[in-house]
Amino acid sequence: MPLSTKPVEALTAEEAASELERLATEIAGHDERYYREDAPTVSDAEYDALRLRNAAIEARYPELIRPDSPSVRVGAAPAGVFSQVRHAVPMLSLDNVFSDEDVRDFVASVRRFLSLTADAELVFTAEPKIDGLSMSLRYENRRLVTAATRGDGTTGENVTANIRTIDEIPQRLPEDAPDVVEIRGEVYMRRDDFFALQQRMAESGQTFANPRNSAAGSLRQKNPEVTRSRPLKFFAYAWGETSGELGSTQYDVVKRFGDWGFPINDRMVRCRSVEELLARYHEIEAERAEIPYDIDGVVYKVDRLDLQQRLGFRSRSPRWATAHKFAAEKAMTELKGIDIQVGRTGALTPVARLEPVTVGGVVVVNATLHNEDYIKGIGNSGQPIREGRDIRIGDTVIVQRAGDVIPQILDIVPEKRPADAAPYEFPHLCPACGSHAVREDGEAVRRCTGGLICPAQAVERLRHFVSRNAMDIEGLGEKQIEFFFNAEDPALSIKSPPDIFTLKTRQEASLTKLENIDGFGTVSVRKLYAAIDNRREIEFWRFLHGLGIRHVGETNAKRLARAFLSFRALRDVGESAVPPAGKGDPGNAAWQELNAVAGIGNIVAEAVVDFFGEEHNRSVVDALLAEVTPLDEEPVAAASSPVAGKTVVFTGSLEKMSRDEAKAMAEKLGAKVAGSVSKKTDLVVAGPGAGSKLKQATELGIEVIDEDQWFERVKG
């Protein structure tokens, strides 16, 4: 799905919330394909653009940040081929920067968080960012006991047997190593080894797109001997849990890993200024073609570990590190045609069909064209792009790629345009169902109006219903959903979610047996029925998420489940709620109850009310409830932290920590930090110079403590 072309500053709160939900879903899908399936479908540049758009919207509307936001998620859940390993210390990813100015901002933010003056010493390490597969190696009593992939950052896949086949990774550590230590780094494949492997595998037709996919695919072999035959390498550069001190700086600890026998990157250096960081970046960039393995940037880390500790972490990344990405690679080829894809929301997305071209070692045949304005040469804010040049079938185009499969078209070569090339006419009818496709004011996307009759959308709605983060029905993948949806036999047809749960009954009364159809079989059908029956009782939030209510993704579904505890209670409120009729009208009691749920504002509340207000939605829900029982939610137990679940406000001058550091500490302890005092505030931490907030807290009878009392309260 293309990026919205509407400037972030022009988005309303409702538009921002809607786009954040879309971005969370889209980026999660890309993470799934990259981290779990090793089969990315967008370029690094396009993926980064999605994340940048998400970050920009969140910066403008911080109150709309979703707990399932890409800014708080890491990677993707393990695929299930291997057993799972829970990381003792989460494996977080890094934020990305793309320009010299971004690097300056990063360094400035570190200084600001630590309250360091401009002339105070601040040392960083700089090292190449390896394009491989992140790995955590756990040693106990100096023996390798477990090797796990990053997974979703919390839980990864157990690939210990396969890791043991990599000769570069020590099976034992020397006596000076702690009793418990997790060495983290990157499994990768050199380019020359990758090309040699491709030649060997070409005869079987099983080749990989690039060295990163090759490394990931080689490591995820069920037979360790297959992994052993693959030329995998490893670089150590980080660590997780450890029972003893490893050193005082990032640089010294990594050097210690080298002393223990781990391969470490000899291009890692210390830098004492922004200028040194940028100089090192450009040095490595210039050496990129000569480096025998793929890299996609340079990683900067605060060197002192005590400062890393103070800086801490955001939800998905450390504050003390970032990755400075390289510019994308480019190539020229011919545009053979333009296909229109219809998404789950009805968006019509143009995709370029290219004369195959090799870009960065990968053969590329498709590229995104974003939207119809992009084809016309119009940018996000209506400004000309490509100097106003449009894109036509037959053009020679410049293609950009940054390490994955589907790149984007940057520009055309005007002098090579065929004389008979005509401007592209974007379709006004949906190619999937023939319904009218309209484009709303202020939108760059044209959408099908077919709704539920459009097969492209209906299939996607069913896919969403059975997906891992919704009902999680195993055996109903993309191919199976499309088969059942397109089946003409009523005994096989699945057009809406309730049909899934009546399939077995319809099959029992039919002469057309599913197990006799090619691609199924007795065992697979039995497993499918079992998987469906296993979801006849389901967590409340999963059931709610599966309904596909606008703005109610996984996170908001969990919020509503925790607040109402039963689907019946939520439905009653949703059906009886009356939103405000105008200014000064608070809405009825049910509306206020719904709107008062933490994290649920007017936009989400209105979506819930609108959903339950539609008769056809209620009919589908009733049909589902005849087959499925959403389980009541258990009330959340009280956490051990003395401030967990409390709303805290910091005001005045803090003398022992910066405001950012205070907020991070409170959130780490399970508290919610608010910017203003209200009746919902539980605690105010007031420093010198506290003004109106302190006065308001006193008037409302809210507990007020100073900074020393705060540390005393949370120290345990």
N, C-alpha and C positions, 0 to 999 in steps of 0.2 A: 504494500500500500504506500502511495507516495506521501511525502510530507505535506502538511497543510501549507498553503501559500500565504495565509493571512498573518500579518505581523503579530508577534507575541503581544506587543503593547496595545494592539487593537482588539484582542480577545476579551470577550465578556467572561465573568466567572463561570457561567454555565458552559460556554464554549471551551474554556480552559479545562474544566473538570471532565468534559466529554473527551477532549483530545488526550488528556493524561490517561484516561482509562484505555483508549485505543492504543496509545503508545506502550503502556504496560503490557497489554496483550501481545502486540506485535513484536516487541523486543524480547519478551519471554519465549515466543515461538522461535525467533532467531537464535536465542541462547540454547534452546532445546536442540536445534539442528546443528549448532556449532559444537557444543560441549558434549552432548550425548551421542549424536548420530554421526559426528564428524562429516557432515554433509551440508555446509553453509549454503544459503541461497541468495545472499546479498554480499556485496563487497564490504571490506572494512570501512571504506569511506562512507558508504551509504548507512551502515550500521552506526558509525560514529555520529552521523548527521541526525539520526533518530534520537540518540542519547543527548546530543547537544540541544535539540528542540525540547526534549523533556526537561532538561536542566533549566533552560531559559524560562519555560512556563512555570516551573516550580519556584524559580527565583522571584517571579512577579506575583505568584499566588502561593506563598508558602503554606497557607492554611489548607490548601487542597492537596498537599503531598500525601500520596497513598502509601500505606505500609507495604504494598506489593509493587511499589514504584521501582523502575530500573535503578534508581539511585540507592536503593536499599537491598536489592537482590544481587546474588552472586551466582554466575554459571547456571546450571540446570541440574535437576535431580538425577541420581544415578539411573542407568538404563535398566537394571534388573538382570543383566546377563551374569554378573558376578555378585557375590555376597557384598553386603554393605559394611562400611567402616565409618563410625562417627568420629570426627576429628576432635581431639581433646582441646585444641585451639582452632577456631574457625580459619579456613583458608580463604581470605578475602582477595578480591581483585583490586586493580589500581585504577584511579581516575586517569583520564587522558588529557593532555594539552597538545595544541597543534601549532603554536606560533611562539616566537621569541617573547612577545608581550605576555602570552599566557604563562610562560616560565617565570617572568618577572613577577606576575601576580601571585603565582604559587609561592615563591620565596617570600614575598611581602606578607602573604597570609600566615606563613609559618612564624615569621617575626612578630606579627601582630598577636597571634594566639599566645605566644610565649612572652609577650611584653618585652621584646628585645629591641634595643635601639639600633639604628641603621649601621653604626660602627662596631656593634658587638659581634664577636667571632661566631660564625655559623658555618659549619663544614658539612658538605654533602658528598655522597659517593655517586658516580655516574658509570653505568655499565650498559652494554647492549641488551635490548629486549628480545629474548629468544622466542621465535615463533614455533612453539612446540606444545607439549602436554604437561601441565603442572602436576607435580608428584610430591607426596609426603612419605618419607621413609622413617619408620619408628624403630629405634634401637632400645632394647632393654638389656641391662647387664652387658652392654656393648655388642650384642648380637642383633642382627636384623630380624625383626619379628613380623612386621606388617608394612606393606606398601599400598598406598591408596591414592586414587585420583582426586582432584579437587571436588568433582560432583557439583552440588549446589552450595559449596562452601562450608556446609555443616556435616554432610554425609557424602562419602565418596565410594568408589568401587574398590574392592580388594583384589589387587593384581600382583600379590606378593610372589606367586610362583613364576610369573612372567618377568618381574623385575630381577629376580635372582639369576636370570639368564644374561643380564647385561654385565659384562666383565668389569666395566668401569666403576660399578657401584660396589663398595666394600661390604662383605658379609659380616665382618667384625670391625670394631673400632679399637683404638689403642687404649691403654689403661688410664690415660688422663681424661678420657671422655666421661661425662656424667652417667649415672646408672640408667637414666631415662633421657633420651633426646630424640627429637624429630627433626630430621634434615629435610629441607624442602628445596625444590629446584625444578628443572625442566628436562623432560625426555624429548629428544629431537633426533633428526636424521640429517646428516650432511647432504648437500646437493648432489655431489658426485655419487654418493652411495644411493641416493634416491633414483637418479637416472639409471644407474646400473640395475637396481631392483626393478624398475619399470621395464627394462629390456627383457629381464628374465621372466617377468609376469605377463608380458604382452601376448605370449602364445596362448595363455589361458583366458585372455580377455579381461582379467581382473587387475585393473590398474588404479592408481590413486591420483587425485587431482594435483597434489603438491606435497612437499616433504612433511608438513605438519599433519595432514590427513594420513599420510603413510605411517608416520610414527604412532599416531593414535590407533589406527587400524591394526598395526603390528602388535601393539601392546595389549589390545583387547582380544587376542586370540584365545580360544578355549584350550588349545593345545600349546603348552609352553615351548615345545620344540619348534613350532612355527615361529614364535617370537625369537627364539635363539638364532634362527637362520636369518633374521633381519638385522641390519647394521645400526642398531640404536645406540645413542650416546646420551650423556647426562651432564648437566651443569648444576652445581649446588650454589645457592645464593641466599637462602633464608632458613628459618627454623620455626618450629611450633613449640610444643611442650618440652620443657627441660627441667631436670631435677637439680641442676647446679648452674652457677654462673658460667657463661661462655666467654665473656669479655666485656669491654666497656664501649666499644664502637662497632658499627656495622662492618667496617673495613677489616678490623682485626679478627672478628669472629669468622668471616668468610675465609680469610687467610688461614685461620686455624682449621677450617674444614679441609683446605688444601693439604695441610700437614697430616690430617687423618687419612688422606688417600682419595678424597673426592676431587673430581675435575672441577676447577673453578675458572671463571673467565679472566684471561690475562689482560683484557681491555678495561677492567674496572679501575677507576682512579678516584682520588679525592679532589674535590673542587672547593675553593674558599670564597667564591663570588658567583653572581649570576653570569658575569662575562666568561668565567672559566667553564661554567656548565654549558653555555651556548657554544663556546669554542670546541669543547669536547664532543658535543652533539654533531657539529658540522664536520669534525674530523672523522667520526665514526660513519656519518652519512657518506662522506667521500670514499671511505674504505669499503662501503657496503658490497660493491660488486666483487671485491677481492676476498671478503670473508666467506669461508666455505660453507656456512650454514645460513638459513634465512633469519633475518631480524626485521622487525617492523618499527623500531624506534630505540630510544635510550631511556633508561629508568634512573630517576634521581631519588635518593633517600637521604634523610637527615642522618649524619654519621653517628652522633652520640646516642647511645641507647637510653640514657636517662631522659634525654629530650624526646626521643620517640615515645617513651612511657608517658610523659606529660601531655604530648600531643594526642595520643590515643587514636581512636577510630571513629569514623562515621559508620553508618549502617552497613555499607558494603565495601569500604575502602579505608586505608589508613590516612591520617592527615599528614603524615611525615614522608609520604612518597607519592610520586606521580610518574606517568609514562609520557614522554615527549615523542609523539608519533611522526613517522616519516611521511612525506608527500606520496601520493599514489603513483603507480606506474601507468604508462599510456601506450597506445598503439593505434594504427589506422586500419579501417576495413570498410566494406560496403554494407549499407543498410538494405537488406533484401525485402523486408516487409515489416508491418506493424500489427501485432496481435492485441486484442483487447481481452483482459481478464476481469471477471466479475468477482468481487470479494464478498465476505459474509454480510457486510453492511450494504451491499449493492453498489459499492464504488467501482467505476469502470477505470481500470488502470492500463495504460498502454505499455507494451513490452516490445522492444526492438528485436527482430530476427536478423542476425548478422551473418555475413560470410565468415566462417570460422577463422579465428585469429588467435595466435598465442601471445598472451600478455603475462609477463612474469613467470613463464614456465607452465601456464595453464591455458588450455584451449577454451576460448570463450565463444558462445554462440548466441547468447541473449544479453540484453542490457535494459535497464529501467529507463523509461522516458518520463516518469513522474506523473504528468498530467497534460491536458490539452494545451494549457498555456505554455508549458515548457517546450512543447513541440513548436508552438508559434514563435518562440523567442521572447516570451514575457516572463519576468521574474516574480518573486513572492509579493512584492509591493507594487506590482504593475510596471516596474522599470524594465527597459530592454536588457536582455542578456544575449551573449554571443553577438553583440552589436546589432541586435534585432533580427539576426538570421534565423529563419525557420528551418525545420528538419523535414526532408522529403525522402520518400522511398527512392532508392537509386543513388542517394548521396554517399560520398566517401566521408566517414565520420571518424572523429577522434574519441577513442574509448579509454576510460580511466578505470584502473583496477588497483586495489590495495591489499591483495592477498587472498581473496576468496573467489567465488564462482561468478556471480552476476554483477557486472560493473555498471557504470552509467556512461551515457554519451555526453561529452563535454561540448563538442563543437563539430562543425562540418568544415570541409575544405571547399570553399566557394568555386575555385577554378576547375574543380573536377565534377561539378554538378552537371548531369545530363541535360541536354536542351529540352527534352520532353518531360522533365520532372515536374509534377504538379503539386500544389499545396495539399497537405493531408487534411481530409475532411473527417473530423472526429464524429463517430456515430451518435445519433440521437435516439437510437433504439438499442435496447439491451441485447447483446448477441446470445445470451443464454435463454431468454424467454420472449423476446420481441416486445416487451413493454417499453413505454416511453422513458427515456433517460433524461433527467432534468438536472440543471445546475442552479443552485440557490445563490442569491446575492451574497457576495463576500466569500464565496467558496470557489476553490479551483477544481474541485472534484465533481464530476458528473455521476449521478446515481440512478440506478434502476428503480422504478416506482412499483415493480411487480410484487414487492413484499413477499408474502408467504407462497405465492404462486411461482416465484422464480426459483428454478431448481438450484442455481448456484448458491442462493442464500439459504434455501431450505436445507440443503445438504450440510452447509456450514453450521447451521443452527443445531442440527443433529450431532455433528462432530463435536460441537461445543458441549452439548448435553452429556455425551459419553466420555469426554476428555478426562485426562488424569486428574486435573484440579477441580473437576465437577463430580459427576457420578462415578467416574473411573470404572467403566465396564470393559474388562479385558476381552479381546476377541472382536470388538467392533471398531476396527481401524478404518482408515480412509476408504480402502477398497471395499470392505464389507458394507459400510454405510451407503456407498454409491450403488452397490449391487441391490441392497434391499430397497433403497429409494426408487430405483429404476425398474424394479420387478413389477410386471403387469399382473401376476397371479396374486389375488387378495390374500392368499395364505402365506405369502412371502413379503408382501409390501410393508414398508415402514416409512410413513410420511410424517409422523409426529412422535414425540417422546413416548406417549402411552402405548403406541404400537409395539415398542420394544418388548414390553412386559406381557403382551398378549400373543407374541409370536409362537411360543411353544404350544399354547392352546389351539391356535389356528392350524398349526402344523399337524397336531394330533388328529384333527378332523379332515385333513386334506390327503389326497392321493399323491400330490407332488411333495416328495420328501426332500428336505434340505440336504440330508446326508448323501443323497444320490446326485447332487449337483456338483459339477467339477469345481474343485477348489475348497470343498468342505470335508466331507467324510464323517463317519460315525463318531470318532473320538473328538474331533474339533467341534462338532455340533453339541455333543454332550458337555464339553467344556464351556461352550458359549451359553447354553441354558443355565449351567451352574453359575457362571459369572453374572448373568442377569438376575437369577434368583438370589444371589448373594447381595444384591443391591436393593432388595425389597424392603430392607431396613437400612437406612442411610443417615449419616450425620445431617443435622438440620442445615448447616451452612453449605454443604455440598448440594443438597437438594435445591436450596435457594439459588446458589450460584448457577446451577444447571438450567434454571428457568430462563436465563438470558435477559433479565430485567436490565434496561439501560442504566449505566452507572453503578450497577451492583456486580462488581467483580468479586474475586476471591476475598479480598480484604474487607470490603464493605459487607459481604455476606457474613463473614465471621463477626464483624461488629454488631450486626443486627441480631445474629444468633445469640451472642453473649448478652445482649440487652433484653430480648424478649423471651428467650429460653425455649419457646415452642413455636412451631410454624403456625399453629392455630392462633396464638396470641398476636403474632405479627400480621397475619391475614386479617384478623378482626380490626386491628388498628388501621391497616391499609385500606380496608373497605369502608370504614366509618370516618376516616380522617377528612376534614374539610379545610383546605388551605385558606390563608387570609384572602379576603375579598378585595382588600385595598389597604392603603396606608392607615396604620393605627389598629387594624384588625389582626389579632394574634392567631386567628384560626381557632378551631374547636380543640377540646382537650386531647383528642386522639392525635390530631396534627402536632400539637405541642409535645406530646409524648414521643412521637416519632422523630421530630426535629431535634429533640433534646439528647438523642443518643450521641455519645462522644464520637466525633469524626463524621457524623451524618448531618449534613446541612440541608438547606432548602432544595438544592438541585437533586440530590439523591432521594430526599423525602418525596418530592413531587413525582419522580420516576416511579417510586413504589406505589404511590396513590394512583397514578395513571395506569399502571399495570393492572392492579386489582379493580380498577374502575371499568375495564373492558370486559364485556361479557364473554368474548371468545377466549380471553386469557383465563377467566375463571372456569370455563368449560374444560380447557386443557388441564388445568390444575386439578379439577374434580376427577377427571379421568385418570390422572396420575395417582391421586390419593387413593383411588380404588385399588391400585396395584402396589403402591409404595408407601411406606410409613417413615416420615422424617422423625428421627429420634430427638427427644428433648435434650437441650443443651444442659450440661452440668454447670452450676454456678462456679465462677472462678474462685479458687482458694486464695486466701491472703498470702502474699509473698513475705519472705523473711526480712527484707530491707525495711528499716523504720520509716522510709519515705516512699516505699513502693505504692503506686496507685494514687499518690497525693499530687495535687497541683501546687507548684512552687513558683514564687515570683522573686527574682533577685532585683534589688534596687539600691541606688547609691553607689559609692565607689568601693570596689572590692580591692583589698590591699594584698592578699595572699595568692590570688589567682585572677586570671582575666575572666571577663564575662563569658566568653566562649568556653573556657575551661570549666567554669562553674556549671554551665548548662550541660556540657558533656558528662560531667560527674553525676549530676542529678538524673539525667536520662539513663545513664549506665546503671543506676540504682533503682530504676523502675518508676521514677517520678515523671510527671509531665510539667514542663517549664512553660509558663505563660508570660506574655509581655505586659499584661495589665492585671490589676486587682479587681476581683468580682466576688460575688457570693460563693462562687465555686472554688475560690482559692482556699487552700488548706494551710499554707505556710508562707510567710514573707521573710526573706533573708535581707536585712537592711544594713548597708555600710554607711560610712560618713557621707553626709550630703543628701541623704534620702529625703525626698520632698513629698509630693502629692500622693504617691503610692503608699508611703508610710502612713500618712494622714488618713487615707481611705481605709487602709487595713485596720487602723485603730478604731475608726468609726464603725466598721463592720464586725469588730470583735475577733478578728483573725489573729492567730498567734504570730508574733514577730520575734525573731532571734537575730543575733549578730553573726559575723563570719566565724568567730571562734566557736560559738555554740553550734553552728552548722557542722563544723569539722568534728566536734565532740559527739554530735548525734549520729553521724554516719560512719564513724571510725570503726564500729563493730561490724 
